[in-house]
Every structure is written in structure tokens, then in C-alpha cells.
Amino acid sequence: MMQVLLIEQDDVRTLWPFSATHCSWELRYGHFTILERWQRVAAPYRVCVSSPRQIVEAAFHERYGEGVAELSQLPTLVMASNVALSVSTMRSILASTSDRPLRIACGTESIGVFLPTPLGTITEINDAINALGADDVDVVRVDGTVITGLWQIYDLLSNAISDDASLVDRHTASTAHVHPTAVLDTRQGPILIDDGAVIEPLAVVIGPVSIGRQCLVKPHTTLRTVALGPVCKVAGELDTVVMQGYASKQHDGFAGHSYLCEWTNLGAGSITSNLLNTYGTIVAHLPGGRVGTERMFVGLAMGEHSKSAIG
């Protein structure tokens, strides 16, 4: 047996405003968060988490900690918690572990290390990593994306939802309700509908789309390349949007290339833009300064408990 440890890196602060209240393993860029995806792929191995931002990690454990394992005295696969990997790549990493230390590289960056010696504390793990020499480790190179800006998720969303379809037993849960007049178009990708979700009359859902548990898709809504976390309520037009969970956009209005954190609310008639009038690349204004996204389409990043007024 072994365990997987997801460790938050310093560069996740550029995931603002998400990172103000969340750890990077909570990022949703498909049907699952990064943590949930590891828990599914790595089963039956334990999946643990750690962040140097103790206040944010404590808040995470208060909300969701019951479903997260604690570190044990076991061989440990340590992974950066802000890396997007395909399901097949995650499985190949797990299969590569042996009785020798292993370094996992993505491009020019190290994103993980496997320590075959049983270790049970963060201090022991950090000391073991720092003590490794170049001749002590084998190297596995993988394809993936180190997520340092929320806008990167818009590029990952389509493939991630399609990939996550392999991790669910049914694309439409038995307790979900889809009105007979709703249109579900799966020609470009799957549509995943979780427990208790409701899709009301004349809604149009164009895959790949993920609809979380107990979500409500109201009449005449159009969804295209969207990931809805649990208990979201949506209406209007959404294109390339992630709603982390417990968020509301229940009225007309457009949202595109946007990331909405938990407990956000877009008031009736709120409309966002995801394109400059000049058709140039978008610059994000973060607390640490301006960051070029190198993308033409970037919309709203809305922090937890934020709201917009009607109109």
C-alpha cells in the first residue's frame, strides 16, 4: 500500500480570487475537483492534502475534511495540487512507482516525487525530498498543465469533462430529471448529470457539460462547455463556464469564459463580457500586479460570496 499527498505550491496565489478562500486541490475543471479526481483514480490508496496556508487548509477541513485521509506511515506519492493531468496519465504515474525514488516531470517543471520509504509527517517528507540527489531517483516525464491562472481552466474544460466520463457509472444519474422537451446534444462531448439534478423544459445542453448534484437548469437555458458544481441554479446563456458550487445565475444574461466561486449570485439581467473591443489579449489585474493571459477570451472571475445587482 501507499498514499498520495497533494501539496499546495506558492504559485497558487495567482489563482485569485479563488485562492483567497480555497486550496488549489479544490479547483474544478471538469466533473470533479482535482482532489476528487485523485480520490477516484487512486482508489484504494489514501489521498491526503497539505498546504503552507494553514488558515485556508483549516477552513477546507472544516467544510470537507471528513472525506479526506490523514497522513500515515506509508510510501508516499507527493504531487503538486495545482496540476491538471488526464486520467490515463494519473494511472500511469501510479503504475510507475517501485522500490526506488521517482521524480515526475512536466515540461521543465517537477510536479511530483515518489518516496518508497514509509513516512508519516510533512516534515519527514520534506526532509526526504530535500535529501534526494540526482543519481538517487528515476524520472518519469508526463504531459499536463500546471495551473497558475484561472483562465487556463477554460482551455482544459472540454477534454476534462470528456475524460471524467470514464470515472462515473452512469452519465445520467437515476435520480436526475430531464424534461422531455429539453435538448441534450452529445455530438461534441458527453453530458454528465449527477444525483437530483433537474433540467427544466426547453433547455439546450450542448456537451461536453457537467451538471452537479441537485443543480437546477431553468427553462430556455443554453449551456455549452460548462461545469456546474453541486447545488447550482442557472438560466440564460453560459459558454465555457465553471461554477464551483452553491452558486446562482437564475435569470437571463450571458456568462462566458468565467469562473464563479461558491455562494456567488449574478442578479437578474447581469451580463458579462469575455472579449475586448480591440480583440486583443486579456490582461488580468491581480493583487500582485497585472498578468498577461495570452488569451483573447477571458471573462469574469468571481470570488466567494460575491454578488452582482439586478441589471
Phi and psi restraints in degrees (value plus and minus 20) as a CYANA .aco file:
   2 MET   PHI    -169.2  -129.2
   2 MET   PSI    -199.1  -159.1
   3 GLN   PHI    -154.2  -114.2
   3 GLN   PSI     135.8   175.8
   4 VAL   PHI    -128.4   -88.4
   4 VAL   PSI     111.2   151.2
   5 LEU   PHI    -139.1   -99.1
   5 LEU   PSI      97.1   137.1
   6 LEU   PHI    -112.8   -72.8
   6 LEU   PSI     100.7   140.7
   7 ILE   PHI    -135.3   -95.3
   7 ILE   PSI     112.0   152.0
   8 GLU   PHI     -98.1   -58.1
   8 GLU   PSI     120.1   160.1
   9 GLN   PHI    -120.9   -80.9
   9 GLN   PSI     144.1   184.1
  10 ASP   PHI     -84.4   -44.4
  10 ASP   PSI     -51.1   -11.1
  11 ASP   PHI     -93.6   -53.6
  11 ASP   PSI     -22.6    17.4
  12 VAL   PHI     -92.5   -52.5
  12 VAL   PSI     -30.9     9.1
  13 ARG   PHI     -82.9   -42.9
  13 ARG   PSI     -41.9    -1.9
  14 THR   PHI     -97.6   -57.6
  14 THR   PSI     -20.4    19.6
  15 LEU   PHI    -103.7   -63.7
  15 LEU   PSI      -3.7    36.3
  16 TRP   PHI     -78.4   -38.4
  16 TRP   PSI     123.0   163.0
  17 PRO   PHI    -107.3   -67.3
  17 PRO   PSI     -23.7    16.3
  18 PHE   PHI     -75.9   -35.9
  18 PHE   PSI     -64.8   -24.8
  19 SER   PHI     -91.5   -51.5
  19 SER   PSI     -30.1     9.9
  20 ALA   PHI     -84.2   -44.2
  20 ALA   PSI     -49.4    -9.4
  21 THR   PHI    -151.4  -111.4
  21 THR   PSI     -19.6    20.4
  22 HIS   PHI    -154.4  -114.4
  22 HIS   PSI     132.5   172.5
  23 CYS   PHI    -105.8   -65.8
  23 CYS   PSI     134.4   174.4
  24 SER   PHI     -86.3   -46.3
  24 SER   PSI     -45.0    -5.0
  25 TRP   PHI     -89.4   -49.4
  25 TRP   PSI     -28.7    11.3
  26 GLU   PHI    -106.8   -66.8
  26 GLU   PSI     -24.5    15.5
  27 LEU   PHI     -77.3   -37.3
  27 LEU   PSI     111.8   151.8
  28 ARG   PHI    -124.8   -84.8
  28 ARG   PSI      97.1   137.1
  29 TYR   PHI    -149.5  -109.5
  29 TYR   PSI       4.1    44.1
  30 GLY   PHI    -191.8  -151.8
  30 GLY   PSI    -167.7  -127.7
  31 HIS   PHI     -89.1   -49.1
  31 HIS   PSI     -46.3    -6.3
  32 PHE   PHI    -140.6  -100.6
  32 PHE   PSI     138.9   178.9
  33 THR   PHI     -97.2   -57.2
  33 THR   PSI     150.0   190.0
  34 ILE   PHI     -79.3   -39.3
  34 ILE   PSI     -63.3   -23.3
  35 LEU   PHI     -83.0   -43.0
  35 LEU   PSI     -67.7   -27.7
  36 GLU   PHI     -81.0   -41.0
  36 GLU   PSI     -57.5   -17.5
  37 ARG   PHI     -85.8   -45.8
  37 ARG   PSI     -64.1   -24.1
  38 TRP   PHI     -82.6   -42.6
  38 TRP   PSI     -60.0   -20.0
  39 GLN   PHI     -81.0   -41.0
  39 GLN   PSI     -57.2   -17.2
  40 ARG   PHI     -94.2   -54.2
  40 ARG   PSI     -66.4   -26.4
  41 VAL   PHI     -91.9   -51.9
  41 VAL   PSI     -58.2   -18.2
  42 ALA   PHI    -104.2   -64.2
  42 ALA   PSI     -30.8     9.2
  43 ALA   PHI     -73.0   -33.0
  43 ALA   PSI     116.5   156.5
  44 PRO   PHI    -113.4   -73.4
  44 PRO   PSI      -7.4    32.6
  45 TYR   PHI     -88.5   -48.5
  45 TYR   PSI     131.7   171.7
  46 ARG   PHI     -94.0   -54.0
  46 ARG   PSI     124.6   164.6
  47 VAL   PHI    -141.9  -101.9
  47 VAL   PSI     100.1   140.1
  48 CYS   PHI    -136.8   -96.8
  48 CYS   PSI     146.5   186.5
  49 VAL   PHI    -157.3  -117.3
  49 VAL   PSI     135.9   175.9
  50 SER   PHI    -177.2  -137.2
  50 SER   PSI     120.7   160.7
  51 SER   PHI    -159.1  -119.1
  51 SER   PSI     121.9   161.9
  52 PRO   PHI     -89.8   -49.8
  52 PRO   PSI     -36.0     4.0
  53 ARG   PHI    -107.1   -67.1
  53 ARG   PSI      66.7   106.7
  54 GLN   PHI     -83.5   -43.5
  54 GLN   PSI     -54.8   -14.8
  55 ILE   PHI     -86.7   -46.7
  55 ILE   PSI     -63.4   -23.4
  56 VAL   PHI     -88.4   -48.4
  56 VAL   PSI     -60.2   -20.2
  57 GLU   PHI     -85.1   -45.1
  57 GLU   PSI     -59.8   -19.8
  58 ALA   PHI     -82.1   -42.1
  58 ALA   PSI     -58.9   -18.9
  59 ALA   PHI     -84.3   -44.3
  59 ALA   PSI     -59.3   -19.3
  60 PHE   PHI     -80.5   -40.5
  60 PHE   PSI     -67.9   -27.9
  61 HIS   PHI     -85.0   -45.0
  61 HIS   PSI     -52.9   -12.9
  62 GLU   PHI     -85.2   -45.2
  62 GLU   PSI     -55.7   -15.7
  63 ARG   PHI    -102.9   -62.9
  63 ARG   PSI     -65.3   -25.3
  64 TYR   PHI    -150.9  -110.9
  64 TYR   PSI     -12.1    27.9
  65 GLY   PHI     -84.2   -44.2
  65 GLY   PSI     -41.4    -1.4
  66 GLU   PHI     -82.4   -42.4
  66 GLU   PSI     -46.3    -6.3
  67 GLY   PHI    -115.3   -75.3
  67 GLY   PSI      -8.7    31.3
  68 VAL   PHI    -136.9   -96.9
  68 VAL   PSI     112.4   152.4
  69 ALA   PHI     -94.1   -54.1
  69 ALA   PSI     135.7   175.7
  70 GLU   PHI    -116.4   -76.4
  70 GLU   PSI     133.1   173.1
  71 LEU   PHI     -79.2   -39.2
  71 LEU   PSI     118.7   158.7
  72 SER   PHI    -146.5  -106.5
  72 SER   PSI     151.8   191.8
  73 GLN   PHI     -99.2   -59.2
  73 GLN   PSI      63.7   103.7
  74 LEU   PHI    -163.3  -123.3
  74 LEU   PSI     138.6   178.6
  75 PRO   PHI     -76.2   -36.2
  75 PRO   PSI     123.7   163.7
  76 THR   PHI    -151.1  -111.1
  76 THR   PSI     109.1   149.1
  77 LEU   PHI    -115.0   -75.0
  77 LEU   PSI      90.8   130.8
  78 VAL   PHI    -116.9   -76.9
  78 VAL   PSI     104.7   144.7
  79 MET   PHI    -149.3  -109.3
  79 MET   PSI     122.2   162.2
  80 ALA   PHI     -82.9   -42.9
  80 ALA   PSI     116.3   156.3
  81 SER   PHI    -107.3   -67.3
  81 SER   PSI     -17.9    22.1
  82 ASN   PHI    -135.7   -95.7
  82 ASN   PSI      12.1    52.1
  83 VAL   PHI    -130.7   -90.7
  83 VAL   PSI     108.6   148.6
  84 ALA   PHI    -112.5   -72.5
  84 ALA   PSI     101.6   141.6
  85 LEU   PHI    -149.1  -109.1
  85 LEU   PSI     127.8   167.8
  86 SER   PHI     -90.8   -50.8
  86 SER   PSI     140.6   180.6
  87 VAL   PHI     -80.9   -40.9
  87 VAL   PSI     -61.4   -21.4
  88 SER   PHI     -85.4   -45.4
  88 SER   PSI     -56.4   -16.4
  89 THR   PHI     -87.8   -47.8
  89 THR   PSI     -62.2   -22.2
  90 MET   PHI     -79.3   -39.3
  90 MET   PSI     -63.3   -23.3
  91 ARG   PHI     -86.0   -46.0
  91 ARG   PSI     -56.5   -16.5
  92 SER   PHI     -87.6   -47.6
  92 SER   PSI     -55.5   -15.5
  93 ILE   PHI     -84.0   -44.0
  93 ILE   PSI     -66.6   -26.6
  94 LEU   PHI     -80.4   -40.4
  94 LEU   PSI     -58.4   -18.4
  95 ALA   PHI     -93.7   -53.7
  95 ALA   PSI     -37.5     2.5
  96 SER   PHI    -102.7   -62.7
  96 SER   PSI     -31.8     8.2
  97 THR   PHI     -89.0   -49.0
  97 THR   PSI     123.2   163.2
  98 SER   PHI    -167.5  -127.5
  98 SER   PSI    -169.7  -129.7
  99 ASP   PHI    -114.4   -74.4
  99 ASP   PSI     -11.1    28.9
 100 ARG   PHI    -136.8   -96.8
 100 ARG   PSI     130.0   170.0
 101 PRO   PHI     -79.4   -39.4
 101 PRO   PSI     128.0   168.0
 102 LEU   PHI    -156.0  -116.0
 102 LEU   PSI     114.7   154.7
 103 ARG   PHI    -129.3   -89.3
 103 ARG   PSI     113.3   153.3
 104 ILE   PHI    -125.0   -85.0
 104 ILE   PSI     102.0   142.0
 105 ALA   PHI    -135.8   -95.8
 105 ALA   PSI     120.6   160.6
 106 CYS   PHI    -146.5  -106.5
 106 CYS   PSI      86.8   126.8
 107 GLY   PHI      43.5    83.5
 107 GLY   PSI    -146.0  -106.0
 108 THR   PHI    -113.6   -73.6
 108 THR   PSI     -18.9    21.1
 109 GLU   PHI    -127.8   -87.8
 109 GLU   PSI     123.9   163.9
 110 SER   PHI    -106.6   -66.6
 110 SER   PSI     104.1   144.1
 111 ILE   PHI    -132.8   -92.8
 111 ILE   PSI     -23.9    16.1
 112 GLY   PHI    -193.3  -153.3
 112 GLY   PSI     147.4   187.4
 113 VAL   PHI    -171.7  -131.7
 113 VAL   PSI     121.4   161.4
 114 PHE   PHI    -125.2   -85.2
 114 PHE   PSI     108.0   148.0
 115 LEU   PHI    -132.1   -92.1
 115 LEU   PSI      87.8   127.8
 116 PRO   PHI     -92.6   -52.6
 116 PRO   PSI     -37.9     2.1
 117 THR   PHI     -96.7   -56.7
 117 THR   PSI     111.5   151.5
 118 PRO   PHI     -81.1   -41.1
 118 PRO   PSI     103.7   143.7
 119 LEU   PHI    -153.9  -113.9
 119 LEU   PSI     125.0   165.0
 120 GLY   PHI    -144.9  -104.9
 120 GLY   PSI     -20.1    19.9
 121 THR   PHI    -154.5  -114.5
 121 THR   PSI     138.6   178.6
 122 ILE   PHI     -81.9   -41.9
 122 ILE   PSI     -59.7   -19.7
 123 THR   PHI     -81.4   -41.4
 123 THR   PSI     -66.1   -26.1
 124 GLU   PHI     -81.5   -41.5
 124 GLU   PSI     -60.8   -20.8
 125 ILE   PHI     -86.5   -46.5
 125 ILE   PSI     -65.3   -25.3
 126 ASN   PHI     -82.4   -42.4
 126 ASN   PSI     -62.2   -22.2
 127 ASP   PHI     -83.4   -43.4
 127 ASP   PSI     -60.9   -20.9
 128 ALA   PHI     -85.8   -45.8
 128 ALA   PSI     -59.4   -19.4
 129 ILE   PHI     -85.6   -45.6
 129 ILE   PSI     -64.1   -24.1
 130 ASN   PHI     -86.6   -46.6
 130 ASN   PSI     -45.1    -5.1
 131 ALA   PHI    -104.3   -64.3
 131 ALA   PSI     -30.1     9.9
 132 LEU   PHI     -91.6   -51.6
 132 LEU   PSI     113.8   153.8
 133 GLY   PHI    -120.1   -80.1
 133 GLY   PSI     145.9   185.9
 134 ALA   PHI     -80.5   -40.5
 134 ALA   PSI     -52.2   -12.2
 135 ASP   PHI    -101.7   -61.7
 135 ASP   PSI     -28.4    11.6
 136 ASP   PHI    -106.2   -66.2
 136 ASP   PSI     -34.3     5.7
 137 VAL   PHI    -143.9  -103.9
 137 VAL   PSI     126.6   166.6
 138 ASP   PHI    -106.6   -66.6
 138 ASP   PSI     138.3   178.3
 139 VAL   PHI    -143.1  -103.1
 139 VAL   PSI     112.1   152.1
 140 VAL   PHI    -137.9   -97.9
 140 VAL   PSI     107.8   147.8
 141 ARG   PHI    -123.8   -83.8
 141 ARG   PSI     112.4   152.4
 142 VAL   PHI    -152.0  -112.0
 142 VAL   PSI     141.5   181.5
 143 ASP   PHI    -113.9   -73.9
 143 ASP   PSI     118.4   158.4
 144 GLY   PHI    -197.6  -157.6
 144 GLY   PSI    -194.7  -154.7
 145 THR   PHI    -152.9  -112.9
 145 THR   PSI     102.6   142.6
 146 VAL   PHI    -102.3   -62.3
 146 VAL   PSI      94.6   134.6
 147 ILE   PHI    -106.6   -66.6
 147 ILE   PSI      90.8   130.8
 148 THR   PHI    -137.6   -97.6
 148 THR   PSI     -22.5    17.5
 149 GLY   PHI    -166.4  -126.4
 149 GLY   PSI     120.3   160.3
 150 LEU   PHI     -78.2   -38.2
 150 LEU   PSI     -48.7    -8.7
 151 TRP   PHI     -85.3   -45.3
 151 TRP   PSI     -41.2    -1.2
 152 GLN   PHI     -84.9   -44.9
 152 GLN   PSI     -47.3    -7.3
 153 ILE   PHI     -84.4   -44.4
 153 ILE   PSI     -50.4   -10.4
 154 TYR   PHI     -83.2   -43.2
 154 TYR   PSI     -51.1   -11.1
 155 ASP   PHI     -95.0   -55.0
 155 ASP   PSI     -46.0    -6.0
 156 LEU   PHI    -110.9   -70.9
 156 LEU   PSI     -39.6     0.4
 157 LEU   PHI     -79.4   -39.4
 157 LEU   PSI     -68.2   -28.2
 158 SER   PHI     -81.3   -41.3
 158 SER   PSI     -72.0   -32.0
 159 ASN   PHI     -86.1   -46.1
 159 ASN   PSI     -54.4   -14.4
 160 ALA   PHI     -86.8   -46.8
 160 ALA   PSI     -62.5   -22.5
 161 ILE   PHI     -83.2   -43.2
 161 ILE   PSI     -63.5   -23.5
 162 SER   PHI     -82.0   -42.0
 162 SER   PSI     -60.3   -20.3
 163 ASP   PHI     -85.8   -45.8
 163 ASP   PSI     -61.4   -21.4
 164 ASP   PHI     -86.9   -46.9
 164 ASP   PSI     -39.2     0.8
 165 ALA   PHI     -79.9   -39.9
 165 ALA   PSI     -45.3    -5.3
 166 SER   PHI     -95.4   -55.4
 166 SER   PSI     -31.2     8.8
 167 LEU   PHI    -121.5   -81.5
 167 LEU   PSI     -19.0    21.0
 168 VAL   PHI    -133.9   -93.9
 168 VAL   PSI     128.8   168.8
 169 ASP   PHI     -92.4   -52.4
 169 ASP   PSI     -58.7   -18.7
 170 ARG   PHI    -156.1  -116.1
 170 ARG   PSI     121.4   161.4
 171 HIS   PHI     -91.2   -51.2
 171 HIS   PSI     -51.8   -11.8
 172 THR   PHI    -141.5  -101.5
 172 THR   PSI      98.0   138.0
 173 ALA   PHI     -84.4   -44.4
 173 ALA   PSI     131.1   171.1
 174 SER   PHI     -84.9   -44.9
 174 SER   PSI     -44.4    -4.4
 175 THR   PHI    -114.4   -74.4
 175 THR   PSI     -18.9    21.1
 176 ALA   PHI    -100.0   -60.0
 176 ALA   PSI     135.7   175.7
 177 HIS   PHI    -148.2  -108.2
 177 HIS   PSI     102.1   142.1
 178 VAL   PHI    -136.2   -96.2
 178 VAL   PSI      98.9   138.9
 179 HIS   PHI     -83.5   -43.5
 179 HIS   PSI     121.9   161.9
 180 PRO   PHI     -77.8   -37.8
 180 PRO   PSI     -44.4    -4.4
 181 THR   PHI    -108.6   -68.6
 181 THR   PSI     -25.8    14.2
 182 ALA   PHI     -91.1   -51.1
 182 ALA   PSI     128.2   168.2
 183 VAL   PHI    -128.4   -88.4
 183 VAL   PSI     102.0   142.0
 184 LEU   PHI    -134.7   -94.7
 184 LEU   PSI      90.4   130.4
 185 ASP   PHI    -126.6   -86.6
 185 ASP   PSI      87.8   127.8
 186 THR   PHI    -125.7   -85.7
 186 THR   PSI      -2.5    37.5
 187 ARG   PHI     -84.7   -44.7
 187 ARG   PSI     -52.3   -12.3
 188 GLN   PHI    -122.0   -82.0
 188 GLN   PSI     -24.1    15.9
 189 GLY   PHI     146.2   186.2
 189 GLY   PSI     145.2   185.2
 190 PRO   PHI     -94.0   -54.0
 190 PRO   PSI     140.1   180.1
 191 ILE   PHI    -139.2   -99.2
 191 ILE   PSI      97.5   137.5
 192 LEU   PHI    -125.7   -85.7
 192 LEU   PSI     103.0   143.0
 193 ILE   PHI    -144.3  -104.3
 193 ILE   PSI      98.1   138.1
 194 ASP   PHI    -109.2   -69.2
 194 ASP   PSI     158.6   198.6
 195 ASP   PHI     -75.3   -35.3
 195 ASP   PSI     112.4   152.4
 196 GLY   PHI      54.7    94.7
 196 GLY   PSI     -18.3    21.7
 197 ALA   PHI     -90.7   -50.7
 197 ALA   PSI     129.1   169.1
 198 VAL   PHI    -148.4  -108.4
 198 VAL   PSI     107.2   147.2
 199 ILE   PHI    -134.0   -94.0
 199 ILE   PSI      95.3   135.3
 200 GLU   PHI    -107.2   -67.2
 200 GLU   PSI     156.7   196.7
 201 PRO   PHI     -76.1   -36.1
 201 PRO   PSI     120.7   160.7
 202 LEU   PHI      45.2    85.2
 202 LEU   PSI      -5.4    34.6
 203 ALA   PHI     -91.4   -51.4
 203 ALA   PSI     127.9   167.9
 204 VAL   PHI    -140.3  -100.3
 204 VAL   PSI      99.5   139.5
 205 VAL   PHI    -140.8  -100.8
 205 VAL   PSI      95.7   135.7
 206 ILE   PHI    -131.5   -91.5
 206 ILE   PSI      90.7   130.7
 207 GLY   PHI     -87.9   -47.9
 207 GLY   PSI     143.3   183.3
 208 PRO   PHI     -96.9   -56.9
 208 PRO   PSI     113.6   153.6
 209 VAL   PHI    -162.0  -122.0
 209 VAL   PSI     121.9   161.9
 210 SER   PHI    -140.4  -100.4
 210 SER   PSI     105.4   145.4
 211 ILE   PHI    -139.6   -99.6
 211 ILE   PSI      94.2   134.2
 212 GLY   PHI     -95.1   -55.1
 212 GLY   PSI     156.8   196.8
 213 ARG   PHI     -82.4   -42.4
 213 ARG   PSI     119.1   159.1
 214 GLN   PHI      39.1    79.1
 214 GLN   PSI       4.9    44.9
 215 CYS   PHI     -97.3   -57.3
 215 CYS   PSI     135.8   175.8
 216 LEU   PHI    -143.0  -103.0
 216 LEU   PSI     100.4   140.4
 217 VAL   PHI    -127.1   -87.1
 217 VAL   PSI      91.3   131.3
 218 LYS   PHI    -100.4   -60.4
 218 LYS   PSI     146.2   186.2
 219 PRO   PHI     -76.3   -36.3
 219 PRO   PSI     123.1   163.1
 220 HIS   PHI      47.8    87.8
 220 HIS   PSI      -8.2    31.8
 221 THR   PHI     -92.0   -52.0
 221 THR   PSI     125.8   165.8
 222 THR   PHI    -140.4  -100.4
 222 THR   PSI     102.2   142.2
 223 LEU   PHI    -139.3   -99.3
 223 LEU   PSI     111.8   151.8
 224 ARG   PHI    -161.4  -121.4
 224 ARG   PSI      99.5   139.5
 225 THR   PHI      33.6    73.6
 225 THR   PSI      48.3    88.3
 226 VAL   PHI    -151.8  -111.8
 226 VAL   PSI     121.8   161.8
 227 ALA   PHI    -143.0  -103.0
 227 ALA   PSI      94.6   134.6
 228 LEU   PHI    -125.9   -85.9
 228 LEU   PSI     101.4   141.4
 229 GLY   PHI     -91.3   -51.3
 229 GLY   PSI    -193.4  -153.4
 230 PRO   PHI     -85.3   -45.3
 230 PRO   PSI     125.8   165.8
 231 VAL   PHI      37.3    77.3
 231 VAL   PSI      26.4    66.4
 232 CYS   PHI    -120.6   -80.6
 232 CYS   PSI     131.8   171.8
 233 LYS   PHI    -145.9  -105.9
 233 LYS   PSI     104.7   144.7
 234 VAL   PHI    -153.5  -113.5
 234 VAL   PSI     129.9   169.9
 235 ALA   PHI    -172.9  -132.9
 235 ALA   PSI     153.0   193.0
 236 GLY   PHI      61.0   101.0
 236 GLY   PSI    -166.6  -126.6
 237 GLU   PHI    -139.2   -99.2
 237 GLU   PSI     105.4   145.4
 238 LEU   PHI    -146.0  -106.0
 238 LEU   PSI     107.0   147.0
 239 ASP   PHI    -154.0  -114.0
 239 ASP   PSI      95.9   135.9
 240 THR   PHI      38.8    78.8
 240 THR   PSI      48.7    88.7
 241 VAL   PHI    -154.9  -114.9
 241 VAL   PSI     119.4   159.4
 242 VAL   PHI    -134.9   -94.9
 242 VAL   PSI     108.3   148.3
 243 MET   PHI    -134.2   -94.2
 243 MET   PSI      93.7   133.7
 244 GLN   PHI     -78.3   -38.3
 244 GLN   PSI     -57.7   -17.7
 245 GLY   PHI     134.5   174.5
 245 GLY   PSI     131.4   171.4
 246 TYR   PHI      36.6    76.6
 246 TYR   PSI      14.1    54.1
 247 ALA   PHI    -132.3   -92.3
 247 ALA   PSI     139.8   179.8
 248 SER   PHI    -155.6  -115.6
 248 SER   PSI     107.0   147.0
 249 LYS   PHI    -161.3  -121.3
 249 LYS   PSI      59.8    99.8
 250 GLN   PHI    -115.4   -75.4
 250 GLN   PSI     -12.5    27.5
 251 HIS   PHI    -155.0  -115.0
 251 HIS   PSI     156.6   196.6
 252 ASP   PHI     -79.3   -39.3
 252 ASP   PSI     135.7   175.7
 253 GLY   PHI     116.4   156.4
 253 GLY   PSI     135.0   175.0
 254 PHE   PHI    -123.4   -83.4
 254 PHE   PSI     118.3   158.3
 255 ALA   PHI    -152.7  -112.7
 255 ALA   PSI     106.0   146.0
 256 GLY   PHI    -157.2  -117.2
 256 GLY   PSI     123.6   163.6
 257 HIS   PHI      24.8    64.8
 257 HIS   PSI      35.9    75.9
 258 SER   PHI    -148.7  -108.7
 258 SER   PSI     130.9   170.9
 259 TYR   PHI    -144.6  -104.6
 259 TYR   PSI      94.8   134.8
 260 LEU   PHI    -130.8   -90.8
 260 LEU   PSI      99.9   139.9
 261 CYS   PHI     -96.0   -56.0
 261 CYS   PSI    -199.1  -159.1
 262 GLU   PHI     -86.4   -46.4
 262 GLU   PSI     125.9   165.9
 263 TRP   PHI      43.7    83.7
 263 TRP   PSI       8.1    48.1
 264 THR   PHI    -110.0   -70.0
 264 THR   PSI     138.4   178.4
 265 ASN   PHI    -166.1  -126.1
 265 ASN   PSI      97.0   137.0
 266 LEU   PHI    -114.1   -74.1
 266 LEU   PSI      95.9   135.9
 267 GLY   PHI     -85.9   -45.9
 267 GLY   PSI     144.9   184.9
 268 ALA   PHI     -75.0   -35.0
 268 ALA   PSI     110.8   150.8
 269 GLY   PHI      60.3   100.3
 269 GLY   PSI     -13.6    26.4
 270 SER   PHI     -91.3   -51.3
 270 SER   PSI     108.9   148.9
 271 ILE   PHI    -147.0  -107.0
 271 ILE   PSI     111.1   151.1
 272 THR   PHI    -128.3   -88.3
 272 THR   PSI     138.9   178.9
 273 SER   PHI    -133.0   -93.0
 273 SER   PSI     122.7   162.7
 274 ASN   PHI    -142.5  -102.5
 274 ASN   PSI      -1.1    38.9
 275 LEU   PHI    -169.0  -129.0
 275 LEU   PSI     116.2   156.2
 276 LEU   PHI     -96.6   -56.6
 276 LEU   PSI     131.6   171.6
 277 ASN   PHI     -80.2   -40.2
 277 ASN   PSI     -47.8    -7.8
 278 THR   PHI    -106.3   -66.3
 278 THR   PSI     -25.5    14.5
 279 TYR   PHI      40.8    80.8
 279 TYR   PSI       5.4    45.4
 280 GLY   PHI    -107.8   -67.8
 280 GLY   PSI     159.8   199.8
 281 THR   PHI     -98.7   -58.7
 281 THR   PSI     128.5   168.5
 282 ILE   PHI    -105.0   -65.0
 282 ILE   PSI     118.8   158.8
 283 VAL   PHI    -128.4   -88.4
 283 VAL   PSI     106.2   146.2
 284 ALA   PHI    -110.5   -70.5
 284 ALA   PSI     115.8   155.8
 285 HIS   PHI    -119.8   -79.8
 285 HIS   PSI      81.1   121.1
 286 LEU   PHI    -125.7   -85.7
 286 LEU   PSI     142.9   182.9
 287 PRO   PHI     -75.5   -35.5
 287 PRO   PSI     -50.3   -10.3
 288 GLY   PHI    -107.0   -67.0
 288 GLY   PSI     -21.5    18.5
 289 GLY   PHI     112.1   152.1
 289 GLY   PSI    -195.2  -155.2
 290 ARG   PHI    -103.2   -63.2
 290 ARG   PSI     117.4   157.4
 291 VAL   PHI    -149.8  -109.8
 291 VAL   PSI     105.6   145.6
 292 GLY   PHI     -95.0   -55.0
 292 GLY   PSI     109.7   149.7
 293 THR   PHI    -108.6   -68.6
 293 THR   PSI     -37.2     2.8
 294 GLU   PHI      39.7    79.7
 294 GLU   PSI       9.4    49.4
 295 ARG   PHI    -152.8  -112.8
 295 ARG   PSI     124.5   164.5
 296 MET   PHI    -100.1   -60.1
 296 MET   PSI     -52.2   -12.2
 297 PHE   PHI    -131.0   -91.0
 297 PHE   PSI      86.0   126.0
 298 VAL   PHI    -163.8  -123.8
 298 VAL   PSI     107.0   147.0
 299 GLY   PHI    -129.7   -89.7
 299 GLY   PSI    -151.3  -111.3
 300 LEU   PHI    -106.3   -66.3
 300 LEU   PSI     114.0   154.0
 301 ALA   PHI    -135.0   -95.0
 301 ALA   PSI      94.1   134.1
 302 MET   PHI    -137.7   -97.7
 302 MET   PSI      99.9   139.9
 303 GLY   PHI     -95.9   -55.9
 303 GLY   PSI     143.0   183.0
 304 GLU   PHI     -74.7   -34.7
 304 GLU   PSI     117.4   157.4
 305 HIS   PHI      47.1    87.1
 305 HIS   PSI      -6.7    33.3
 306 SER   PHI     -99.3   -59.3
 306 SER   PSI     134.4   174.4
 307 LYS   PHI    -162.1  -122.1
 307 LYS   PSI     131.6   171.6
 308 SER   PHI    -134.9   -94.9
 308 SER   PSI     128.5   168.5
 309 ALA   PHI     -97.1   -57.1
 309 ALA   PSI     146.5   186.5
 310 ILE   PHI     -80.7   -40.7
 310 ILE   PSI     111.6   151.6
